[in-house]
């Protein structure tokens, strides 16, 4: 039985799942399409560790680009993540082309990885994470360039916090907060900043998907 894309997102990337799921008053269509992007990002980010050379990675990326664009009726025996993504796109009318930016953001990882450029790998991981948050903001209808860059900074900060780049993560968070408070519709792209701050402050106690953390997240959001 095909699982709902929300369930798959919660399993694959609980932090980003919570950042979207805990924002009240957001349409189901937006949530489901955001979860589809989150699941796709997770699957794409697994590829660099699975291939031995850049060309193989590029082939896998192209496979995902083409499969997502095919629609839910094609290859029903495909991976669970792919079927969940296709189903969400078909039900809620998201343009499959939105997935293209996520695919493009991962490709530069392969060359940095092949060159043994650890700093370059980290930089590109952070940038790919930023592209996802920017895509979620665009999905919410954000078209202001500055606000989109602030959303991307949230994504970069989140990834840097995982890569022991605490100082760089805090700089990105500072930029993300510089300006007017995001409109409510954009908050799913920005709530991840609060999860990032929790990880930076409590590295030994990562957040869980439990109700107490969800309640705390809702309270923190009011002070973004």
Secondary structure, DSSP 8 states (H G I E B T S, - for coil): ----HHHHHHHH-HHHHHHHHTSTT--HHHHHHHHHHHHHHHHHHHGGGT-SSHHHHHHHHHHHHHHHHH-TTS-TTS-HHHHHHHHHHHHHT--TTHHHHHHHHHHHHHHHHHTT-HHHHHHHHHHHHHHHHHHHHHHTT---HHHHHHHHHHHHHHHHHHTT-HHHHHHHHHHHHSSS---GGGHHHHTHHHHHHHHHH-TTS---SSHHHHHHHHHHHTT-
